[in-house]
Amino acid sequence: MAADDGRPNAPRAQTAGSPYRPVPLSFFQELDQEIAQAGGEWHEGPEYEGSVGRTMFDTPQSEDNTVTVLLPPENIGRVPSQSLLRIRSVKDGRSYLGVVVKGPFAEPDGLRADAPPIVATTVHGAIYMPRYHGRVQVELLGEEIVRVEGITLVPPRFRPLPNSPVFTVPADESARVLRAGGSLRLGLAVGHEHIAVGVPDMSK
């Protein structure tokens, strides 16, 4: 018999000749106690809900006004080149608006993309597919400042802190930021499938 959570109710008898021993129930009880003492099971904070990725630590190669954003593989397709992103630097309460200027790239977890196991299997016609993640480089357009008349975009004085949640910007808001409105249609904005770029027909 097993408990509802999949844990055994009692140690099972060891199979004859098996080198494995059953895990005693006391182990799971002690583990539950340690989890409770540490504050309970980990849950992602509400400030990260709906995010597509998180900012990475800076490196010696980091450049001013750009940040690296890492994405889980299922979100790579949600962040095309030239798309607008909002970065909420939770710890210092700042919010930034940025545009994807490089990527999205797919990189293996814990390995270089040109690591020998990947190269060797590929050149011999095989496939070695480790777990991977997405990466984009985001150029900061500005810091969002809340004022009486609304949200104003000002030149960024700081950078988003590491592990800040990153969100996609809705198409209607992106159109306002890009000032794409106009009765004379020119085409679609790069990186946006649903934002038409136009100019006022009475403007020179």
Secondary structure, DSSP 4 states (H G I P E B T S, - for coil): -B-TTS-BSSPPPPPTT-S--PPPHHHHHHHHHHHHHTTSS----GGGTT--EEEPPP-TT--TTEEEEEE-GGGGGGS-TT-EEEEEETTTTEEEEEEEEEEEEEEETTS-TT-HHHHHHHHTT------EEEEEEEEEEEEEEEETTEEEEE--SS-PPTT-EEEEPPHHHHHHHHT---SEEEEEPTT-SS-EEEE-TT--
